Amino acid sequence: VQLQAFGGGLVQAGGSLRLSCAASGLPFSSYGMGWFRQAPGKERELVSGIIWNGGMTYYRDSVKGRFTISRDNIKNTVYLQMNSLKPEDTAVYYCAADGHSGYSPVLRLTEFEYNYWGQGTLVTVSS
C-alpha cells in the first residue's frame, strides 16, 4: 500500500495550493479518505474527509469555505484545493485511507480510524 502526497510548497497569505494524494495497492474506490495536518508543536488534526463515492464530505471549521476536497476513483487520487491560505494553515499535510470497511457511508473523524498513511507534504504560508 502506498499513499503519495504532493503539491505542498511556500505560498503567500491569500494564495492557493492544490494537494494531491495518489494511492496504489489498495481498493481506493471503496475507501474513505482524509487529509490531516500537523503544525510544529501541535497535534495532528483532521482537515477534511470524503467517503468512498464523494457523497459526504467533512471540513473543520477553520477551513470551511476555503478548502475543497475531491476524489477521482479512476485515477486513484484524492485532492485538497486550498484557497485563501493563512499563515495558520502552515503544517505538514498527510493523506490517509480508512480501510476498515469498504463502501462505508461513515466518515471517520479521528486519526485512529485511518489505517493507511502517506508521507506528508509541507505547506508553508508566509504573512
C-alpha positions as CSV (number, residue, x, y, z in Angstrom):
1,V,0.0,0.0,0.0
2,Q,1.3,3.4,-0.9
3,L,-0.2,6.9,-0.5
4,Q,2.0,9.6,-2.1
5,A,1.1,13.1,-1.2
6,F,2.5,16.1,-3.2
7,G,1.7,19.6,-4.1
8,G,2.9,21.4,-1.0
9,G,5.2,24.4,-1.0
10,L,5.7,28.0,0.0
11,V,2.9,30.4,-0.7
12,Q,2.0,33.9,0.4
13,A,-1.1,34.5,2.5
14,G,-4.2,34.7,0.3
15,G,-2.7,32.3,-2.2
16,S,-3.7,28.8,-3.3
17,L,-2.3,25.4,-3.4
18,R,-3.7,22.1,-4.6
19,L,-2.6,18.9,-2.8
20,S,-2.8,15.5,-4.5
21,C,-2.6,12.1,-3.0
22,A,-2.0,9.2,-5.3
23,A,-2.9,5.7,-3.9
24,S,-1.8,2.3,-5.0
25,G,-2.0,-1.2,-3.7
26,L,-5.4,-0.8,-2.1
27,P,-9.0,-0.7,-3.3
28,F,-9.1,3.1,-3.4
29,S,-12.5,3.5,-4.9
30,S,-14.1,1.8,-1.9
31,Y,-12.2,3.6,0.9
32,G,-12.9,6.8,2.7
33,M,-10.1,9.3,2.5
34,G,-8.9,12.1,4.8
35,W,-6.5,15.0,4.8
36,F,-4.8,15.7,8.1
37,R,-2.2,18.3,9.1
38,Q,0.3,18.7,11.9
39,A,1.8,22.0,12.7
40,P,5.0,22.3,14.8
41,G,4.3,21.6,18.5
42,K,0.7,20.7,17.8
43,E,-1.3,17.5,17.5
44,R,-2.3,16.1,14.2
45,E,-5.8,17.2,13.2
46,L,-8.3,16.2,10.5
47,V,-8.7,19.0,7.9
48,S,-11.1,17.3,5.6
49,G,-12.6,13.9,4.7
50,I,-14.6,12.3,2.0
51,I,-16.4,9.0,1.8
52,W,-15.8,6.4,-1.0
53,N,-18.1,7.9,-3.5
54,G,-17.7,11.6,-2.7
55,G,-21.3,11.7,-1.3
56,M,-20.3,13.1,2.0
57,T,-17.5,15.4,3.0
58,Y,-16.2,17.0,6.2
59,Y,-14.3,20.2,6.8
60,R,-13.0,21.5,10.1
61,D,-14.5,24.9,10.9
62,S,-11.3,26.8,10.3
63,V,-11.1,25.8,6.6
64,K,-14.8,25.8,5.6
65,G,-15.3,27.9,2.6
66,R,-11.6,28.0,1.7
67,F,-10.7,24.3,1.2
68,T,-12.4,21.7,-1.1
69,I,-11.8,18.0,-1.1
70,S,-12.5,15.8,-4.1
71,R,-11.5,12.5,-5.4
72,D,-11.1,10.7,-8.8
73,N,-11.7,7.0,-8.4
74,I,-10.4,6.3,-11.9
75,K,-7.1,8.0,-11.2
76,N,-7.0,6.7,-7.5
77,T,-6.3,10.2,-6.3
78,V,-7.7,12.5,-3.7
79,Y,-7.3,16.2,-3.9
80,L,-7.4,19.1,-1.5
81,Q,-7.8,22.5,-3.1
82,M,-6.7,25.2,-0.7
83,N,-7.7,28.8,-1.3
84,S,-7.3,32.0,0.7
85,L,-4.4,30.4,2.6
86,K,-3.5,31.8,6.0
87,P,-0.3,31.6,8.0
88,E,-2.1,29.3,10.5
89,D,-2.6,26.8,7.7
90,T,1.2,26.1,7.8
91,A,1.7,22.5,8.6
92,V,2.7,19.1,7.2
93,Y,-0.3,17.7,5.4
94,Y,-1.0,14.0,5.3
95,C,-3.4,11.9,3.3
96,A,-4.9,8.8,4.9
97,A,-7.2,6.0,3.9
98,D,-10.0,4.5,6.0
99,G,-9.6,0.8,5.1
100,H,-11.7,-0.7,7.9
101,S,-14.6,-1.4,5.7
102,G,-15.3,-0.9,2.0
103,Y,-18.1,1.3,0.7
104,S,-18.7,2.7,4.2
105,P,-21.2,5.6,4.5
106,V,-19.4,6.7,7.7
107,L,-17.0,9.5,7.5
108,R,-14.1,8.9,10.0
109,L,-13.1,11.9,12.1
110,T,-10.2,10.7,14.2
111,E,-6.7,9.7,13.1
112,F,-7.1,6.4,14.9
113,E,-9.8,5.3,12.4
114,Y,-7.5,5.6,9.4
115,N,-5.1,2.8,8.8
116,Y,-3.0,3.8,5.8
117,W,-1.0,7.0,5.7
118,G,1.1,8.9,3.2
119,Q,4.4,10.5,3.9
120,G,3.2,14.1,4.2
121,T,3.8,17.3,2.2
122,L,4.8,20.6,3.8
123,V,2.7,23.7,3.3
124,T,4.2,27.0,4.4
125,V,2.1,30.1,4.2
126,S,4.0,33.4,4.7
127,S,2.4,36.5,6.0
